[in-house]
Amino acid sequence: MKVVYDAEMDTLTITLRDAPVRESEEERSGVILDHAADGALVGLEILDASRRVPKPTAVEIEVLGKAAERRAAE
């Protein structure tokens, strides 16, 4: 997973997996979902991020439970 905040464009992009984007849809005003050819969610983009996200430059990760820890380590 990769998180990028572009201060110049004021966009927050969260890439969930490395796959080509086949289709993008604006789920809500200012939130764009990117899908791969198989329909799986590849990532999302938040427009005007500084108005929608309290701290677009801060990332907090929380891993819960042993199974989650194993998956996160993979």
N, C-alpha and C positions, 0 to 999 in steps of 0.2 A: 504494500500500500504506500502511496506517495501523496503528500499534501503540499500544495504550492499556493502561496498567496502572492499575487501580482499587485503591488501597491499602485503602480501606474494605471493599470486597468481596473483596479479595485475588484478583482475576481479571486475567489477561493476555489481551487480545483482539487478534488479528491479522486485519485485514481485507485481503483480497487484491484484491478488486475491488468497485466500487460497484454492487451488484445486490441486489434483494430476496431475502431468505432464504426458501426454500420448505420446506426440510426440515433438521432438525438431528438428528444422531445422536451418541451418546456412544461413540466409537471404543474408548477405554480408560477406565478409571475416572478421571474428572476431566479428560478431554480431549474437547471437543465440536466436531464438524465441522459447518459450515453449508454447505448446497448451494443453488444457484439452481434455477429451474424446469427449466433445460436439463441439470441434473445436475452442472454444474461447481462446483468448490469455491470458495466465496465467502470463507470465513474459518474461523478456529478460535478456541476459547476454552479457556484452561487455568485450572481451578479450583484453589484453594489454591496459587496461583502462587509465593508466597514459599517454600514447601516443595519445589517441583518445579524451579524455575529459580534458578540461583545469584544472579543480579542482575536481577530483573524490571524494574528501572527503567533498565537500560543496554541500548542497541541498537548492534550493530556491523554495518555493511554492507560486504560485499566484492564487488566486480565483477571478474570474470575475463574476459580476452580482449576483442578488439575488437568481436565481435558482441554480447557481453553489454553492453559500454559503449554501443553504439548503441541496444539495447533499453531500457536503463536511462534513456537521455536522452529517450525518446519519451513 
